[in-house]
Amino acid sequence: MLTTQTLKNRLALPLIGSPMFIISGPELVIAQCKAGIVGSFPALNARPQSQLQEWLHQITEELAAWDRDHPDTPAAPFAVNQIVHKSNARLEEDMATCAKWKVPIVITSLGAREDVNASVQGWGGITLHDIINDRFARKAIEKGATGLIAVAAGAGGHASTLSPFALVQEIRQWFSGPLVLSGAIANGRSVLAAEAMGADFAYAGSVFIATEECRAASAYKQGVVEGRAGDIVYSSLFTGVHGNYLRSSIIAAGMDPDNLPEGDPSKMDFGSGGNTEAKAWKDIWGSGQGIGAVDAVVSVAELVARMKREYAEAKAALCG
């Protein structure tokens, strides 16, 4: 089973690419892992369910081939995100497929379940549960999660309003296991800052939207390139859970981003992919506040190389 240190030893940068609904596919995951960071995707992105088997086969085979050809720079492990919510009717079947392929890291969201954690750990994997506050963090560990993803203010998709300083500080008062920090992380300096704060790894998604391997529409990628922190809107309308979205996509859907009604958490439905006519995750574009660091659409390899350089420069500047 992976530990914090053994996982770090397999990474070129202590970074996990976060799973993004609709737009994370095997191409992005494979590129991220080859570049030396954890790549991930939501199981629900593979539709129909049988496609999950195909994706896991593709990822496993391509990374194994990479490792054979590049013994000095082996690929990082990959992760699959499971939505542990009552509306996700596919959970059991998707977990069985992940068990078959012994997925090394499973990221769980919107519900912590002991049986899910036990299953993953039973095949030698680890579970990382994403949380928005200390109360949910404690519940996740009580249910047997291996580690935590602290989703702080500024993160893309479902996000908290808490400062990353406050959230990490509270969790580290009682938890010494694997801790990942999310929230507007878009350059190497921010990855180092996450470590300095007490996290083991950083977690970034929005910065990877504007990559060649991402499945986002070209207009979505351009929106990230052109966007700044002020272009992000925090709303619960689209899924019933508060999250961050690109203002331009809300306007394009015919809504006023400054006057959005509250969503209804009881109507969350991850079986169909969204609650509104706009199909939240397809037409309303999730994005975090860190996109001001993005100025062009590039390859994953270029982006990770840049972040590695920024990380090393920041470390040298601080440590001498």
C-alpha positions in Angstrom: 0.0 0.0 0.0 1.2 3.5 -0.8 2.3 5.7 2.1 2.8 9.5 2.0 6.6 9.0 1.5 6.4 6.2 -1.1 3.9 8.2 -3.1 6.1 11.3 -2.9 9.1 9.3 -4.0 7.2 8.3 -7.2 6.3 11.9 -8.1 8.4 14.6 -9.9 6.3 17.2 -8.1 4.1 16.7 -5.0 0.9 17.3 -7.0 -2.3 15.5 -7.8 -4.3 16.5 -10.8 -7.9 16.7 -9.6 -10.7 14.8 -11.4 -12.9 17.1 -13.4 -16.4 16.1 -14.5 -16.9 15.6 -18.2 -13.5 16.9 -19.3 -11.0 14.5 -17.5 -10.4 11.5 -19.8 -7.7 8.9 -20.2 -5.6 11.2 -22.4 -5.2 13.7 -19.7 -4.6 11.1 -16.9 -1.9 9.4 -18.9 -0.1 12.6 -19.8 -0.2 13.7 -16.1 1.2 10.4 -14.9 3.9 10.4 -17.6 4.9 13.9 -16.5 5.3 12.7 -12.9 2.2 13.8 -11.1 -0.9 11.8 -10.1 -3.6 11.9 -12.8 -7.2 11.3 -12.0 -10.7 11.2 -13.5 -14.3 10.7 -12.2 -15.6 7.1 -12.8 -18.8 8.7 -14.0 -17.0 10.4 -16.9 -16.8 6.9 -18.5 -20.3 6.5 -20.1 -21.7 3.9 -20.6 -20.4 2.1 -17.5 -18.6 -0.5 -19.7 -16.3 2.3 -20.9 -14.7 2.4 -17.4 -13.2 -1.0 -18.1 -11.8 0.3 -21.4 -10.3 3.4 -19.8 -8.7 1.5 -17.0 -7.2 -1.0 -19.5 -5.9 1.9 -21.7 -4.4 3.8 -18.8 -2.8 0.7 -17.2 -1.3 -0.5 -20.5 0.0 2.8 -21.6 1.7 3.6 -18.3 3.2 0.1 -18.2 4.7 0.6 -21.6 6.0 4.0 -20.5 7.7 2.4 -17.5 9.4 -0.2 -19.7 10.7 2.4 -22.1 11.6 5.0 -19.3 13.0 3.0 -16.3 14.7 6.2 -14.9 11.5 8.3 -15.0 8.6 5.9 -14.3 5.0 7.1 -14.5 3.2 8.3 -11.3 0.2 6.3 -10.1 -3.3 7.3 -11.2 -6.5 7.8 -9.3 -10.2 7.3 -9.9 -12.9 9.5 -8.3 -16.0 7.9 -6.9 -19.1 10.0 -6.1 -20.3 8.3 -2.9 -23.8 9.8 -3.0 -27.1 8.0 -2.9 -28.0 9.3 -6.4 -25.0 7.5 -8.0 -26.6 4.2 -9.0 -23.3 3.1 -10.6 -21.2 3.1 -7.5 -21.2 -0.6 -6.8 -20.5 -1.6 -10.4 -17.8 1.1 -10.8 -16.1 -0.1 -7.5 -16.1 -3.7 -8.8 -14.4 -2.5 -12.0 -11.8 -0.6 -10.0 -11.2 -3.7 -7.9 -10.5 -5.7 -11.0 -7.8 -3.3 -12.0 -6.6 -2.7 -8.5 -6.8 1.1 -8.9 -4.0 2.5 -6.7 -5.8 5.6 -5.4 -9.5 6.2 -5.1 -10.7 9.7 -4.4 -14.1 9.8 -2.7 -16.6 12.7 -2.7 -20.0 13.6 -1.3 -20.2 10.8 1.3 -17.8 8.7 3.4 -18.5 5.0 3.6 -16.6 2.4 5.5 -17.3 -0.4 3.0 -15.8 1.7 0.1 -12.7 2.5 2.1 -12.3 -1.1 3.2 -12.7 -2.4 -0.3 -10.0 -0.2 -1.7 -7.6 -0.9 1.1 -8.3 -4.6 0.7 -6.9 -4.6 -2.9 -3.9 -2.6 -1.7 -5.1 0.9 -2.7 -5.6 4.0 -0.7 -8.6 6.3 -0.3 -8.4 10.1 -0.2 -11.7 11.8 0.8 -12.3 15.4 -0.2 -13.8 17.6 2.5 -14.6 21.3 3.0 -14.3 21.6 6.8 -12.8 20.0 9.9 -16.1 18.3 10.9 -16.3 16.4 7.6 -12.6 15.6 7.8 -13.1 13.9 11.2 -16.1 11.9 9.8 -14.1 10.7 6.8 -11.2 9.4 9.0 -13.7 7.8 11.4 -15.1 5.9 8.3 -11.6 4.6 7.5 -10.3 7.0 4.8 -6.5 6.7 4.3 -6.1 10.5 3.8 -7.9 13.8 3.2 -8.2 16.4 0.5 -8.8 19.7 2.1 -10.8 21.7 -0.5 -10.3 25.4 0.6 -11.6 28.7 -0.8 -10.9 29.3 -4.5 -11.0 25.7 -5.7 -12.8 24.8 -8.9 -16.0 22.8 -8.8 -17.3 22.0 -5.3 -15.4 24.2 -2.9 -15.3 25.7 0.6 -15.2 29.3 1.8 -12.5 28.5 4.4 -9.0 29.9 4.2 -6.4 27.1 3.4 -4.4 28.3 6.4 -7.3 27.7 8.8 -8.4 24.4 7.2 -4.9 22.8 7.2 -4.1 24.1 10.7 -7.3 22.6 12.2 -6.8 19.2 10.5 -3.1 19.0 11.4 -4.0 19.5 15.1 -5.3 15.9 15.2 -4.4 14.1 11.9 -0.9 13.2 10.8 -1.8 11.1 7.8 -1.8 12.0 4.1 -3.1 15.5 3.5 -3.7 17.1 0.1 -4.6 20.8 -0.3 -6.8 22.3 -3.0 -7.7 25.9 -3.7 -6.5 28.1 -6.6 -3.2 26.2 -6.9 -1.9 26.9 -10.4 1.9 27.3 -10.2 4.9 25.7 -8.6 5.2 28.3 -5.9 1.7 27.4 -4.7 2.6 23.7 -4.5 5.6 24.6 -2.3 3.3 26.9 -0.2 0.9 24.0 0.4 3.8 21.9 1.8 5.0 24.8 3.9 1.5 25.1 5.4 1.5 21.4 6.5 0.0 19.6 3.5 1.8 16.6 1.9 0.6 17.3 -1.6 -1.1 20.0 -3.7 -4.3 19.4 -5.7 -4.9 21.3 -9.0 -7.5 21.0 -11.7 -8.4 24.3 -13.4 -4.9 24.9 -14.6 -5.1 21.6 -16.6 -8.3 22.7 -18.4 -6.2 24.7 -20.8 -4.1 21.8 -21.9 -4.1 20.0 -25.2 -5.0 16.6 -23.6 -8.0 17.9 -21.7 -11.5 17.1 -23.2 -12.8 20.6 -22.6 -14.3 22.5 -25.5 -12.0 25.1 -27.1 -14.2 27.9 -25.8 -14.0 26.5 -22.3 -10.2 26.4 -22.6 -10.1 30.0 -23.9 -12.3 31.1 -21.0 -9.7 29.8 -18.6 -6.9 31.5 -20.6 -8.7 34.8 -20.6 -10.2 34.6 -17.1 -9.0 36.0 -13.7 -10.1 35.4 -10.1 -12.8 38.0 -10.5 -14.4 36.0 -13.2 -15.3 33.1 -10.9 -18.8 32.8 -9.4 -19.6 30.8 -6.3 -23.1 29.2 -6.5 -25.1 26.2 -5.3 -27.6 26.4 -8.1 -26.1 23.9 -10.5 -25.7 20.8 -8.4 -27.1 21.7 -5.0 -23.6 22.0 -3.5 -21.7 25.3 -3.6 -19.0 25.5 -6.2 -17.0 27.9 -8.4 -17.8 28.5 -12.0 -16.8 30.7 -14.9 -18.9 33.8 -15.1 -18.9 33.8 -19.0 -20.5 30.3 -19.1 -23.3 31.4 -16.8 -24.0 34.4 -19.0 -23.9 32.2 -22.1 -26.6 30.0 -20.6 -28.9 33.0 -20.3 -28.5 33.6 -16.5 -27.4 36.6 -14.5 -24.3 35.5 -12.5 -25.0 38.2 -9.9 -28.5 37.1 -9.2 -28.5 33.3 -9.1 -31.1 31.5 -6.9 -29.9 29.0 -4.3 -29.8 25.3 -5.3 -31.6 22.5 -3.5 -29.3 20.0 -2.0 -32.1 17.4 -1.8 -32.3 17.4 -5.6 -28.6 16.4 -6.2 -28.5 13.9 -8.9 -25.2 12.4 -10.1 -26.9 9.7 -12.1 -27.8 12.1 -14.9 -24.9 14.5 -14.5 -26.8 17.5 -13.3 -30.0 19.1 -12.2 -30.7 22.0 -14.5 -31.6 22.2 -18.2 -28.1 23.4 -18.8 -26.7 20.1 -17.5 -24.5 21.8 -14.9 -21.2 20.1 -15.6 -21.4 20.4 -19.4 -22.6 23.9 -20.2 -21.8 25.7 -16.9 -18.0 25.6 -16.7 -16.4 24.8 -13.3 -13.2 26.7 -12.6 -11.1 27.8 -9.6 -9.7 31.2 -8.8 -6.1 30.4 -9.8 -6.7 30.8 -13.6 -4.9 34.1 -13.7 -1.7 32.0 -13.9 -2.9 30.5 -17.3 -1.9 32.5 -20.4 -2.0 29.8 -23.2 -3.2 26.3 -24.0 -0.1 24.0 -23.7 0.6 20.3 -23.4 0.5 18.7 -19.9 4.2 18.0 -20.2 5.0 21.7 -20.8 2.7 22.8 -17.9 4.2 20.3 -15.4 7.8 21.2 -16.5 6.9 24.9 -15.8 5.5 24.1 -12.4 8.5 22.0 -11.5 10.8 24.9 -12.5 8.7 27.4 -10.4 8.7 25.0 -7.5 12.5 24.6 -7.6 13.1 28.3 -8.0 10.8 29.2 -5.0 12.5 26.6 -2.8 15.9 27.9 -3.7 14.9 31.5 -3.0 13.5 30.6 0.4 16.1 28.1 1.5 19.2 29.5 -0.2 
